[in-house]
């Protein structure tokens, strides 16, 4: 049930897209009920780490988008700092 990337790649070292793909593979495998109980537990733990990482990246992106300043015509006019 383990994948090449699940062998120890820290989610922080992965791109959002790669982490999401791995998480999707884990979910599909768990939904099919394939593998041993130990493999399923390890996959679930890995999936939880990937989910946490992906949620953090999405929140980071959301905050950046919220900081985009628009001019009077609605066009991007720069950004404000993340602190305000």
C-alpha positions in Angstrom: 0.0 0.0 0.0 2.9 2.3 0.4 4.0 4.5 -2.5 7.4 5.7 -3.5 6.8 9.2 -2.1 5.3 7.7 1.1 8.6 6.1 1.8 9.7 9.1 3.8 9.4 12.3 1.8 8.5 15.0 4.2 5.3 16.7 2.9 7.1 20.1 3.4 9.5 19.1 0.7 6.7 18.3 -1.7 4.8 20.6 -4.0 1.1 21.0 -3.1 0.1 19.2 -6.3 2.3 16.2 -5.5 1.1 16.0 -1.9 -2.5 16.1 -3.1 -2.0 13.4 -5.7 -0.4 11.2 -3.1 -3.3 11.9 -0.7 -5.8 11.0 -3.4 -3.9 7.7 -4.0 -4.0 6.8 -0.3 -7.7 7.5 -0.1 -8.4 5.4 -3.2 -6.4 2.5 -1.7 -8.0 2.7 1.7 -11.5 2.9 0.1 -10.8 -0.3 -1.8 -9.7 -2.0 1.4 -6.5 -3.4 -0.1 -3.5 -4.4 2.0 -3.0 -5.4 5.6 -4.2 -3.6 8.6 -0.7 -2.4 9.4 -0.4 -0.9 5.9 -3.8 0.7 6.2 -2.8 2.3 9.5 0.5 3.6 8.1 -1.3 5.0 5.0 -3.9 6.7 7.2 -1.1 8.3 9.3 0.7 9.4 6.1 -2.6 10.7 4.7 -3.3 12.8 7.9 0.1 14.5 7.5 -0.5 15.2 3.8 -4.0 16.5 4.6 -2.6 18.9 7.2 0.1 20.1 4.8 -2.4 20.7 2.0 -4.8 22.5 4.2 -1.9 24.8 5.4 -0.9 25.5 1.8 -4.5 26.4 0.9 -4.8 28.7 3.8 -1.6 30.4 2.9 -2.8 30.9 -0.6 -6.2 32.2 0.6 -4.5 34.8 2.8 -2.3 35.9 -0.1 -5.3 36.3 -2.3 -7.1 38.3 0.3 -4.2 40.7 0.5 -4.3 41.6 -3.2 -5.3 45.3 -3.5 -7.6 46.3 -6.3 -7.8 49.8 -7.8 -11.1 51.6 -8.5 -11.6 49.7 -11.7 -11.2 46.3 -10.0 -7.7 45.6 -11.5 -4.9 44.3 -9.3 -2.9 47.2 -7.9 -0.4 45.4 -5.8 -0.5 43.7 -2.4 -0.5 44.6 1.2 1.8 42.9 3.6 0.6 39.7 5.2 0.7 41.6 8.5 -1.8 44.1 7.5 
